[in-house]
Amino acid sequence: MALIDNPFLGLDTTTLATLKTKVLDAIQACLMNQSYSLNGKSVNRADLGALNQTLGQIQWAIDDANGGAVSQSFVSFNGN
């Protein structure tokens, strides 16, 4: 995850903790009732992938604020 793509970097840890709690609550609500049907039409409430990404960004910002953010590098080996 690129640092430039994280809108939560620079926020104070209290705000980040509140946001993290709200995202976790949203994920739990989605897992309990992700979709429903009404008059034969199906409706999805939220995108769990987007919530998961947001949670990761918030956790990254919390780690950064606490001086513990670590960047990850992924290496792919092909070959002979």
SELUM-312498 format. One record per atom (N, C-alpha, C): residue in three letters; y, z, x; residue number from 1. Coordinates in pm, 1 decimal. Example, Ala and Ser with C-alpha at 12.3 -4.5 7.8 and 13.67 -1.06 7.14 Angstrom:
REM SELUM-312498
<kolnu code="ALA" c2="-569.0" c3="780.0" c1="1319.0" pos="1"/>
<kolnu code="ALA" c2="-450.0" c3="780.0" c1="1230.0" pos="1"/>
<kolnu code="ALA" c2="-330.0" c3="780.0" c1="1320.0" pos="1"/>
<kolnu code="SER" c2="-225.0" c3="708.0" c1="1285.0" pos="2"/>
<kolnu code="SER" c2="-106.0" c3="714.0" c1="1367.0" pos="2"/>
<kolnu code="SER" c2="3.0" c3="787.0" c1="1290.0" pos="2"/>
REM end
This chain:
REM SELUM-312498
<kolnu code="MET" c2="-116.9" c3="0.0" c1="85.7" pos="1"/>
<kolnu code="MET" c2="0.0" c3="0.0" c1="0.0" pos="1"/>
<kolnu code="MET" c2="122.5" c3="0.0" c1="89.9" pos="1"/>
<kolnu code="ALA" c2="205.7" c3="-96.6" c1="71.2" pos="2"/>
<kolnu code="ALA" c2="326.4" c3="-106.0" c1="152.3" pos="2"/>
<kolnu code="ALA" c2="428.6" c3="-2.2" c1="108.0" pos="2"/>
<kolnu code="LEU" c2="494.5" c3="56.1" c1="206.7" pos="3"/>
<kolnu code="LEU" c2="594.8" c3="157.0" c1="174.4" pos="3"/>
<kolnu code="LEU" c2="704.4" c3="101.5" c1="86.7" pos="3"/>
<kolnu code="ILE" c2="740.1" c3="-22.7" c1="109.3" pos="4"/>
<kolnu code="ILE" c2="850.8" c3="-83.2" c1="34.5" pos="4"/>
<kolnu code="ILE" c2="816.9" c3="-97.7" c1="-114.0" pos="4"/>
<kolnu code="ASP" c2="688.8" c3="-100.1" c1="-146.4" pos="5"/>
<kolnu code="ASP" c2="644.7" c3="-118.5" c1="-284.7" pos="5"/>
<kolnu code="ASP" c2="634.1" c3="11.9" c1="-362.6" pos="5"/>
<kolnu code="ASN" c2="666.0" c3="124.6" c1="-300.7" pos="6"/>
<kolnu code="ASN" c2="647.2" c3="253.4" c1="-367.0" pos="6"/>
<kolnu code="ASN" c2="780.8" c3="307.6" c1="-417.0" pos="6"/>
<kolnu code="PRO" c2="803.3" c3="301.9" c1="-547.8" pos="7"/>
<kolnu code="PRO" c2="931.5" c3="347.4" c1="-602.7" pos="7"/>
<kolnu code="PRO" c2="947.8" c3="499.8" c1="-603.1" pos="7"/>
<kolnu code="PHE" c2="842.8" c3="572.5" c1="-567.7" pos="8"/>
<kolnu code="PHE" c2="847.7" c3="718.0" c1="-574.5" pos="8"/>
<kolnu code="PHE" c2="885.1" c3="784.3" c1="-441.9" pos="8"/>
<kolnu code="LEU" c2="884.4" c3="707.3" c1="-333.8" pos="9"/>
<kolnu code="LEU" c2="920.8" c3="763.6" c1="-203.5" pos="9"/>
<kolnu code="LEU" c2="1064.6" c3="812.2" c1="-207.1" pos="9"/>
<kolnu code="GLY" c2="1086.8" c3="930.2" c1="-151.9" pos="10"/>
<kolnu code="GLY" c2="1221.1" c3="986.2" c1="-146.6" pos="10"/>
<kolnu code="GLY" c2="1253.1" c3="1082.7" c1="-259.1" pos="10"/>
<kolnu code="LEU" c2="1167.4" c3="1089.3" c1="-362.2" pos="11"/>
<kolnu code="LEU" c2="1189.4" c3="1186.3" c1="-469.1" pos="11"/>
<kolnu code="LEU" c2="1146.8" c3="1324.6" c1="-421.1" pos="11"/>
<kolnu code="ASP" c2="1205.5" c3="1427.4" c1="-478.9" pos="12"/>
<kolnu code="ASP" c2="1170.1" c3="1562.8" c1="-439.1" pos="12"/>
<kolnu code="ASP" c2="1030.3" c3="1597.8" c1="-489.3" pos="12"/>
<kolnu code="THR" c2="967.2" c3="1693.6" c1="-422.5" pos="13"/>
<kolnu code="THR" c2="827.7" c3="1725.8" c1="-453.4" pos="13"/>
<kolnu code="THR" c2="808.2" c3="1783.6" c1="-593.1" pos="13"/>
<kolnu code="THR" c2="908.0" c3="1851.5" c1="-647.4" pos="14"/>
<kolnu code="THR" c2="896.9" c3="1904.0" c1="-784.5" pos="14"/>
<kolnu code="THR" c2="889.0" c3="1790.3" c1="-884.4" pos="14"/>
<kolnu code="THR" c2="974.1" c3="1691.6" c1="-867.9" pos="15"/>
<kolnu code="THR" c2="971.8" c3="1574.7" c1="-956.3" pos="15"/>
<kolnu code="THR" c2="841.0" c3="1499.2" c1="-940.9" pos="15"/>
<kolnu code="LEU" c2="795.2" c3="1483.3" c1="-817.4" pos="16"/>
<kolnu code="LEU" c2="669.0" c3="1412.7" c1="-792.6" pos="16"/>
<kolnu code="LEU" c2="551.9" c3="1486.1" c1="-856.9" pos="16"/>
<kolnu code="ALA" c2="549.8" c3="1617.5" c1="-847.2" pos="17"/>
<kolnu code="ALA" c2="441.8" c3="1695.6" c1="-908.6" pos="17"/>
<kolnu code="ALA" c2="443.3" c3="1679.7" c1="-1060.6" pos="17"/>
<kolnu code="THR" c2="561.6" c3="1678.4" c1="-1119.9" pos="18"/>
<kolnu code="THR" c2="574.7" c3="1659.1" c1="-1264.9" pos="18"/>
<kolnu code="THR" c2="525.1" c3="1520.7" c1="-1304.2" pos="18"/>
<kolnu code="LEU" c2="565.5" c3="1418.8" c1="-1229.0" pos="19"/>
<kolnu code="LEU" c2="521.1" c3="1282.5" c1="-1257.3" pos="19"/>
<kolnu code="LEU" c2="370.1" c3="1269.6" c1="-1243.5" pos="19"/>
<kolnu code="LYS" c2="314.7" c3="1332.9" c1="-1139.8" pos="20"/>
<kolnu code="LYS" c2="169.7" c3="1327.2" c1="-1119.7" pos="20"/>
<kolnu code="LYS" c2="96.7" c3="1388.3" c1="-1239.2" pos="20"/>
<kolnu code="THR" c2="144.5" c3="1502.1" c1="-1287.7" pos="21"/>
<kolnu code="THR" c2="83.4" c3="1566.8" c1="-1403.3" pos="21"/>
<kolnu code="THR" c2="89.3" c3="1476.8" c1="-1525.9" pos="21"/>
<kolnu code="LYS" c2="203.0" c3="1411.6" c1="-1546.0" pos="22"/>
<kolnu code="LYS" c2="217.5" c3="1323.2" c1="-1661.9" pos="22"/>
<kolnu code="LYS" c2="124.5" c3="1202.4" c1="-1653.1" pos="22"/>
<kolnu code="VAL" c2="108.5" c3="1146.0" c1="-1533.2" pos="23"/>
<kolnu code="VAL" c2="18.0" c3="1032.3" c1="-1516.7" pos="23"/>
<kolnu code="VAL" c2="-126.0" c3="1076.9" c1="-1538.5" pos="23"/>
<kolnu code="LEU" c2="-163.2" c3="1192.5" c1="-1486.1" pos="24"/>
<kolnu code="LEU" c2="-299.1" c3="1242.8" c1="-1509.0" pos="24"/>
<kolnu code="LEU" c2="-324.0" c3="1268.0" c1="-1657.5" pos="24"/>
<kolnu code="ASP" c2="-224.1" c3="1319.8" c1="-1728.4" pos="25"/>
<kolnu code="ASP" c2="-236.2" c3="1339.1" c1="-1873.4" pos="25"/>
<kolnu code="ASP" c2="-254.2" c3="1204.9" c1="-1944.9" pos="25"/>
<kolnu code="ALA" c2="-179.8" c3="1103.7" c1="-1900.6" pos="26"/>
<kolnu code="ALA" c2="-190.8" c3="970.8" c1="-1961.8" pos="26"/>
<kolnu code="ALA" c2="-329.1" c3="911.2" c1="-1936.9" pos="26"/>
<kolnu code="ILE" c2="-380.2" c3="929.1" c1="-1816.4" pos="27"/>
<kolnu code="ILE" c2="-514.5" c3="879.0" c1="-1785.6" pos="27"/>
<kolnu code="ILE" c2="-618.4" c3="948.5" c1="-1872.7" pos="27"/>
<kolnu code="GLN" c2="-606.8" c3="1079.2" c1="-1886.1" pos="28"/>
<kolnu code="GLN" c2="-701.3" c3="1153.3" c1="-1969.4" pos="28"/>
<kolnu code="GLN" c2="-694.3" c3="1107.0" c1="-2115.0" pos="28"/>
<kolnu code="ALA" c2="-573.8" c3="1086.3" c1="-2165.5" pos="29"/>
<kolnu code="ALA" c2="-558.5" c3="1039.3" c1="-2303.6" pos="29"/>
<kolnu code="ALA" c2="-621.9" c3="902.0" c1="-2321.8" pos="29"/>
<kolnu code="CYS" c2="-604.8" c3="815.9" c1="-2223.7" pos="30"/>
<kolnu code="CYS" c2="-664.1" c3="682.1" c1="-2231.9" pos="30"/>
<kolnu code="CYS" c2="-815.8" c3="687.9" c1="-2229.2" pos="30"/>
<kolnu code="LEU" c2="-868.2" c3="774.0" c1="-2144.9" pos="31"/>
<kolnu code="LEU" c2="-1013.5" c3="784.8" c1="-2136.0" pos="31"/>
<kolnu code="LEU" c2="-1074.5" c3="838.2" c1="-2264.1" pos="31"/>
<kolnu code="MET" c2="-1001.2" c3="922.2" c1="-2333.2" pos="32"/>
<kolnu code="MET" c2="-1051.3" c3="979.3" c1="-2457.6" pos="32"/>
<kolnu code="MET" c2="-1036.5" c3="881.6" c1="-2574.5" pos="32"/>
<kolnu code="ASN" c2="-937.1" c3="794.7" c1="-2569.3" pos="33"/>
<kolnu code="ASN" c2="-911.3" c3="704.5" c1="-2680.1" pos="33"/>
<kolnu code="ASN" c2="-842.2" c3="578.9" c1="-2628.1" pos="33"/>
<kolnu code="GLN" c2="-914.4" c3="501.1" c1="-2548.7" pos="34"/>
<kolnu code="GLN" c2="-857.9" c3="384.2" c1="-2482.4" pos="34"/>
<kolnu code="GLN" c2="-813.9" c3="276.1" c1="-2581.5" pos="34"/>
<kolnu code="SER" c2="-890.7" c3="256.6" c1="-2686.2" pos="35"/>
<kolnu code="SER" c2="-854.5" c3="150.8" c1="-2779.9" pos="35"/>
<kolnu code="SER" c2="-900.0" c3="188.8" c1="-2920.4" pos="35"/>
<kolnu code="TYR" c2="-849.1" c3="114.8" c1="-3015.3" pos="36"/>
<kolnu code="TYR" c2="-890.0" c3="137.9" c1="-3153.0" pos="36"/>
<kolnu code="TYR" c2="-877.9" c3="7.3" c1="-3229.6" pos="36"/>
<kolnu code="SER" c2="-942.4" c3="3.3" c1="-3344.6" pos="37"/>
<kolnu code="SER" c2="-935.0" c3="-114.1" c1="-3430.9" pos="37"/>
<kolnu code="SER" c2="-867.6" c3="-75.5" c1="-3560.7" pos="37"/>
<kolnu code="LEU" c2="-786.5" c3="-167.7" c1="-3610.0" pos="38"/>
<kolnu code="LEU" c2="-717.4" c3="-146.7" c1="-3735.6" pos="38"/>
<kolnu code="LEU" c2="-716.9" c3="-279.6" c1="-3809.7" pos="38"/>
<kolnu code="ASN" c2="-777.1" c3="-280.6" c1="-3926.6" pos="39"/>
<kolnu code="ASN" c2="-787.3" c3="-403.7" c1="-4005.4" pos="39"/>
<kolnu code="ASN" c2="-846.6" c3="-518.0" c1="-3926.1" pos="39"/>
<kolnu code="GLY" c2="-948.9" c3="-487.1" c1="-3846.3" pos="40"/>
<kolnu code="GLY" c2="-1018.5" c3="-590.2" c1="-3771.0" pos="40"/>
<kolnu code="GLY" c2="-949.6" c3="-633.0" c1="-3642.1" pos="40"/>
<kolnu code="LYS" c2="-836.7" c3="-575.1" c1="-3609.8" pos="41"/>
<kolnu code="LYS" c2="-766.5" c3="-609.0" c1="-3485.6" pos="41"/>
<kolnu code="LYS" c2="-781.7" c3="-493.2" c1="-3387.3" pos="41"/>
<kolnu code="SER" c2="-814.9" c3="-528.2" c1="-3263.4" pos="42"/>
<kolnu code="SER" c2="-833.4" c3="-428.1" c1="-3160.0" pos="42"/>
<kolnu code="SER" c2="-704.8" c3="-410.7" c1="-3080.0" pos="42"/>
<kolnu code="VAL" c2="-669.8" c3="-287.0" c1="-3053.7" pos="43"/>
<kolnu code="VAL" c2="-547.8" c3="-255.4" c1="-2979.6" pos="43"/>
<kolnu code="VAL" c2="-584.4" c3="-166.3" c1="-2861.2" pos="43"/>
<kolnu code="ASN" c2="-537.8" c3="-201.5" c1="-2741.7" pos="44"/>
<kolnu code="ASN" c2="-554.7" c3="-117.0" c1="-2623.6" pos="44"/>
<kolnu code="ASN" c2="-427.4" c3="-38.0" c1="-2602.1" pos="44"/>
<kolnu code="ARG" c2="-442.1" c3="88.5" c1="-2567.0" pos="45"/>
<kolnu code="ARG" c2="-326.5" c3="175.8" c1="-2552.5" pos="45"/>
<kolnu code="ARG" c2="-258.8" c3="164.7" c1="-2416.9" pos="45"/>
<kolnu code="ALA" c2="-333.4" c3="150.3" c1="-2311.3" pos="46"/>
<kolnu code="ALA" c2="-271.3" c3="149.2" c1="-2178.9" pos="46"/>
<kolnu code="ALA" c2="-361.9" c3="79.4" c1="-2079.4" pos="46"/>
<kolnu code="ASP" c2="-304.9" c3="45.8" c1="-1967.9" pos="47"/>
<kolnu code="ASP" c2="-377.1" c3="-19.7" c1="-1860.1" pos="47"/>
<kolnu code="ASP" c2="-416.3" c3="86.3" c1="-1756.8" pos="47"/>
<kolnu code="LEU" c2="-545.0" c3="122.1" c1="-1754.6" pos="48"/>
<kolnu code="LEU" c2="-590.1" c3="225.4" c1="-1662.6" pos="48"/>
<kolnu code="LEU" c2="-569.3" c3="185.9" c1="-1517.4" pos="48"/>
<kolnu code="GLY" c2="-580.3" c3="57.5" c1="-1487.7" pos="49"/>
<kolnu code="GLY" c2="-556.0" c3="10.8" c1="-1351.5" pos="49"/>
<kolnu code="GLY" c2="-413.1" c3="38.4" c1="-1307.3" pos="49"/>
<kolnu code="ALA" c2="-318.1" c3="13.5" c1="-1396.4" pos="50"/>
<kolnu code="ALA" c2="-177.0" c3="39.3" c1="-1364.5" pos="50"/>
<kolnu code="ALA" c2="-151.8" c3="188.4" c1="-1349.2" pos="50"/>
<kolnu code="LEU" c2="-213.9" c3="269.9" c1="-1435.1" pos="51"/>
<kolnu code="LEU" c2="-199.1" c3="415.1" c1="-1422.8" pos="51"/>
<kolnu code="LEU" c2="-258.4" c3="464.6" c1="-1291.4" pos="51"/>
<kolnu code="ASN" c2="-373.0" c3="409.8" c1="-1253.1" pos="52"/>
<kolnu code="ASN" c2="-436.3" c3="448.5" c1="-1128.2" pos="52"/>
<kolnu code="ASN" c2="-348.3" c3="411.7" c1="-1008.4" pos="52"/>
<kolnu code="GLN" c2="-288.3" c3="293.6" c1="-1012.5" pos="53"/>
<kolnu code="GLN" c2="-198.2" c3="251.5" c1="-905.5" pos="53"/>
<kolnu code="GLN" c2="-76.3" c3="343.6" c1="-898.2" pos="53"/>
<kolnu code="THR" c2="-19.9" c3="377.5" c1="-1012.8" pos="54"/>
<kolnu code="THR" c2="94.9" c3="467.7" c1="-1017.6" pos="54"/>
<kolnu code="THR" c2="58.3" c3="604.2" c1="-960.3" pos="54"/>
<kolnu code="LEU" c2="-59.1" c3="654.3" c1="-996.3" pos="55"/>
<kolnu code="LEU" c2="-104.4" c3="782.0" c1="-943.1" pos="55"/>
<kolnu code="LEU" c2="-115.7" c3="776.9" c1="-791.1" pos="55"/>
<kolnu code="GLY" c2="-169.5" c3="668.0" c1="-739.9" pos="56"/>
<kolnu code="GLY" c2="-179.8" c3="652.2" c1="-595.0" pos="56"/>
<kolnu code="GLY" c2="-44.0" c3="650.2" c1="-527.0" pos="56"/>
<kolnu code="GLN" c2="52.7" c3="581.4" c1="-588.7" pos="57"/>
<kolnu code="GLN" c2="187.3" c3="576.7" c1="-532.5" pos="57"/>
<kolnu code="GLN" c2="252.7" c3="714.6" c1="-533.7" pos="57"/>
<kolnu code="ILE" c2="233.0" c3="789.4" c1="-641.2" pos="58"/>
<kolnu code="ILE" c2="290.4" c3="924.1" c1="-649.3" pos="58"/>
<kolnu code="ILE" c2="226.4" c3="1013.9" c1="-544.1" pos="58"/>
<kolnu code="GLN" c2="93.7" c3="1007.3" c1="-529.6" pos="59"/>
<kolnu code="GLN" c2="26.9" c3="1091.0" c1="-430.3" pos="59"/>
<kolnu code="GLN" c2="73.7" c3="1054.1" c1="-289.7" pos="59"/>
<kolnu code="TRP" c2="91.5" c3="925.0" c1="-263.5" pos="60"/>
<kolnu code="TRP" c2="141.7" c3="879.4" c1="-133.6" pos="60"/>
<kolnu code="TRP" c2="280.3" c3="941.1" c1="-107.2" pos="60"/>
<kolnu code="ALA" c2="366.1" c3="939.8" c1="-208.7" pos="61"/>
<kolnu code="ALA" c2="501.3" c3="994.6" c1="-194.1" pos="61"/>
<kolnu code="ALA" c2="496.3" c3="1145.6" c1="-172.5" pos="61"/>
<kolnu code="ILE" c2="403.5" c3="1214.4" c1="-239.5" pos="62"/>
<kolnu code="ILE" c2="387.0" c3="1358.3" c1="-218.7" pos="62"/>
<kolnu code="ILE" c2="343.3" c3="1384.5" c1="-74.6" pos="62"/>
<kolnu code="ASP" c2="245.2" c3="1309.6" c1="-28.7" pos="63"/>
<kolnu code="ASP" c2="198.7" c3="1325.6" c1="109.4" pos="63"/>
<kolnu code="ASP" c2="311.0" c3="1296.9" c1="207.8" pos="63"/>
<kolnu code="ASP" c2="389.4" c3="1193.3" c1="180.7" pos="64"/>
<kolnu code="ASP" c2="501.3" c3="1158.1" c1="267.6" pos="64"/>
<kolnu code="ASP" c2="605.0" c3="1269.9" c1="270.0" pos="64"/>
<kolnu code="ALA" c2="635.6" c3="1326.2" c1="154.4" pos="65"/>
<kolnu code="ALA" c2="734.2" c3="1433.0" c1="145.0" pos="65"/>
<kolnu code="ALA" c2="687.5" c3="1558.7" c1="219.1" pos="65"/>
<kolnu code="ASN" c2="556.5" c3="1577.6" c1="224.1" pos="66"/>
<kolnu code="ASN" c2="500.5" c3="1693.1" c1="293.4" pos="66"/>
<kolnu code="ASN" c2="468.3" c3="1663.3" c1="439.3" pos="66"/>
<kolnu code="GLY" c2="505.6" c3="1543.6" c1="485.4" pos="67"/>
<kolnu code="GLY" c2="483.6" c3="1506.4" c1="624.6" pos="67"/>
<kolnu code="GLY" c2="341.8" c3="1466.4" c1="657.5" pos="67"/>
<kolnu code="GLY" c2="263.8" c3="1432.1" c1="555.9" pos="68"/>
<kolnu code="GLY" c2="123.1" c3="1402.2" c1="581.6" pos="68"/>
<kolnu code="GLY" c2="80.0" c3="1262.5" c1="544.7" pos="68"/>
<kolnu code="ALA" c2="173.2" c3="1172.3" c1="519.8" pos="69"/>
<kolnu code="ALA" c2="134.2" c3="1037.2" c1="480.8" pos="69"/>
<kolnu code="ALA" c2="69.6" c3="965.8" c1="598.1" pos="69"/>
<kolnu code="VAL" c2="-38.8" c3="899.0" c1="570.3" pos="70"/>
<kolnu code="VAL" c2="-110.8" c3="824.9" c1="672.7" pos="70"/>
<kolnu code="VAL" c2="-124.5" c3="682.1" c1="623.6" pos="70"/>
<kolnu code="SER" c2="-92.9" c3="588.2" c1="708.9" pos="71"/>
<kolnu code="SER" c2="-111.1" c3="449.5" c1="669.7" pos="71"/>
<kolnu code="SER" c2="-256.0" c3="411.2" c1="695.8" pos="71"/>
<kolnu code="GLN" c2="-306.5" c3="319.2" c1="616.8" pos="72"/>
<kolnu code="GLN" c2="-443.4" c3="274.3" c1="631.9" pos="72"/>
<kolnu code="GLN" c2="-443.6" c3="129.5" c1="674.9" pos="72"/>
<kolnu code="SER" c2="-534.4" c3="97.8" c1="763.4" pos="73"/>
<kolnu code="SER" c2="-556.1" c3="-39.5" c1="804.9" pos="73"/>
<kolnu code="SER" c2="-699.4" c3="-75.1" c1="773.0" pos="73"/>
<kolnu code="PHE" c2="-717.3" c3="-193.2" c1="719.7" pos="74"/>
<kolnu code="PHE" c2="-850.5" c3="-239.8" c1="688.0" pos="74"/>
<kolnu code="PHE" c2="-882.4" c3="-357.7" c1="778.8" pos="74"/>
<kolnu code="VAL" c2="-999.2" c3="-352.8" c1="837.1" pos="75"/>
<kolnu code="VAL" c2="-1040.0" c3="-457.3" c1="930.0" pos="75"/>
<kolnu code="VAL" c2="-1162.0" c3="-525.9" c1="872.2" pos="75"/>
<kolnu code="SER" c2="-1160.1" c3="-656.1" c1="881.9" pos="76"/>
<kolnu code="SER" c2="-1273.9" c3="-734.4" c1="835.8" pos="76"/>
<kolnu code="SER" c2="-1335.7" c3="-803.9" c1="955.9" pos="76"/>
<kolnu code="PHE" c2="-1465.2" c3="-786.5" c1="973.0" pos="77"/>
<kolnu code="PHE" c2="-1534.0" c3="-851.2" c1="1083.5" pos="77"/>
<kolnu code="PHE" c2="-1624.0" c3="-960.9" c1="1029.3" pos="77"/>
<kolnu code="ASN" c2="-1605.1" c3="-1078.1" c1="1081.5" pos="78"/>
<kolnu code="ASN" c2="-1690.0" c3="-1191.1" c1="1045.9" pos="78"/>
<kolnu code="ASN" c2="-1757.3" c3="-1238.3" c1="1174.1" pos="78"/>
<kolnu code="GLY" c2="-1871.4" c3="-1293.7" c1="1156.8" pos="79"/>
<kolnu code="GLY" c2="-1911.4" c3="-1365.0" c1="1273.1" pos="79"/>
<kolnu code="GLY" c2="-2046.7" c3="-1345.0" c1="1329.6" pos="79"/>
<kolnu code="ASN" c2="-2044.3" c3="-1380.2" c1="1452.6" pos="80"/>
<kolnu code="ASN" c2="-2166.4" c3="-1403.4" c1="1524.6" pos="80"/>
<kolnu code="ASN" c2="-2210.6" c3="-1281.9" c1="1601.2" pos="80"/>
REM end
